[in-house]
Amino acid sequence: MNLDVTLEELYNGNFIEIIRYKPVAKPAKGTRKCNCRTEMVTQSLGPGRFQMTQQQVCDDCPNVKMVPEEKVLEVEIEPGMRDVDTSFLRFSRIFILSKPRNKKPKKGEPHIDGEPGDLRFKIRQIKHRQFERRGDDLFTNVTVSLSDALTGFEMEIKHLDNHMVNVKRDKITWPGARMRKSHEGMPNYENNNVKGSLFITFDIDFPKGTLNDEQIEGIKKILNQNTVKTVYNGLQMDHFL
């Protein structure tokens, strides 16, 4: 059974109530065949001749009918659980679903002549507007003005549990620059005391419009930078601060 959860719930943990309509066996009129089994029967074909055949034998049991009833189940979302439908978590799919704490014993579909099966939940993370999860790491993007990128800035990012992550830059920040904040990622499912990293990629908001000759000369004088025109494979470059 698919269970859609938020990234906040996977970070902090939560209890979710699920309403499920489960068929329940109720007494009905009459009898029914039950406990059917195959038995070997010996038939005589004449003097000294016998034949073994299979025959189905059933008992007569009280009749029942399946009636849907509303059931409320409480499912625990533990910190660090992963989205089992994500391709890079393919190995965790079996691991998570096989955890006894992620299934409800005897809460599956009932069988008239047997015990009901287990109800298993497949965790599916809802896409988050601010963070992208990869394993135990979180990724986000921050856009700053060109002025802040050149002169430095300080800001805070609200995390999934509402604590604030301080981001400070005293140096020049270039487009695509990346900052790593250790221990600000997702909690590890096996050990919640261990957390991944938060990776912040910076985008620069360049001003629109044009500059006059005086402004152009002023910027060139301040930057004191030679002209650079380099062609390269940007997909092979990874910038870390």
C-alpha angles and dihedrals in degrees: 000000000000117000117193113208135172125247088244090059091049089051100044102023124235146191115243125196115216124193111214131177106221125186110242125194113243128183115265136182121278131013135284138204112263143163089034116185140166118249132183114243125195116219126191114231096181140301107346094351124113136169129203115216135173119244131182114233123190137181126228111246134176111276121249137187129208114243121183114237130185113248127185114213126189114214122192117221105202123207112266098023112149137226101257093200093064111106096225089054093054091121091054093054094081092036095056097041092049093055110112090219091059096059134063110231114229092359095110130095111313125237120213093221099034150026119297117256127244121275110229125196124213110208114226119182119220112230112263123223096217109024135048117202125216112173106308093336127095126210129198140162128230125195118208131178121260089247092056091044091057100038103032133253145206127217143152131236120208109232129213092271092044096254114135123245113209116224117189131173124184094168132066112285117212127201110278094018112149131211125196122213109193120220092013096103131087122310114255111253094225095042116022091191089070117073134183126233134274113229117201120196116197126221121191122224104214118203118253126232132040138297126230122235093263092052092047092052091046093054092047090051093049095046095041089196130150119235112269125192109170127164115207144147102272093189089068094052123090118183120203126180 
